[in-house]
Amino acid sequence: MRVDIKSQLIYYSKKLQQKNFVIGPGGNTSCKIEDRIAIKPSGLEFEELKISDLVEIDLSSENPSLLPHKFRPSSEYLMHVKIYQMRPEISCIIHAHPPYVIGLTACDIEIKHLFPDGVVYLGEKIPLIDYCTPCTTKLAELVQTNIKHHHVLILKNHGAITIGENVKSAYLRMELLENLAYIQWIALNLKGNLNQINFLSKENIEEILNLESEKYRQDILK
């Protein structure tokens, strides 16, 4: 597996902790090249992570196998495997615990688009799935089903998942998602009522997605 994508994974994984998108050893990230993935080990914080710490999983057979390593893979590794099996075109998965995203959705507040960049990079709709016990096969399969047509998925009372054709795009989507949740939280505190917030309409979103300039920005993320 090439070292450069692993270096990028370490760099952007550390940014997750610097931005407080994860606390302590929480969250997990992975990258893929060909038939192998490299994933954060269980129990380590992103800030202390080195390339040699990444645990590799062989996806070449029907039953993925862990390659020998001193560390165990993230306890959510099955979720990563299921996503890569569903979306073979992607090269990175980020799972973090962004506080504004978790806070709003824990109150049954749907995160909706408020500005064009969110639409361009996060997609037309930001799906939310109900709480499911972490580290279980049930959660992995639920995520696999719901991320089929999306680049972002919110797990209620748990966190968020973003995926990308490269590491940078997956990270950017996580940053934009938390920024959108933060802006919505500000608007809610100023207005006090969701019905008074000027969310982008379905027509607004379609117009943004059809702009040639925005299609170009989507393409350069790949």
Order of alpha helices (4+ residues) and beta strands (2+ residues): alpha-beta-beta-beta-beta-alpha-beta-alpha-alpha-beta-alpha-beta-beta-alpha-alpha-alpha
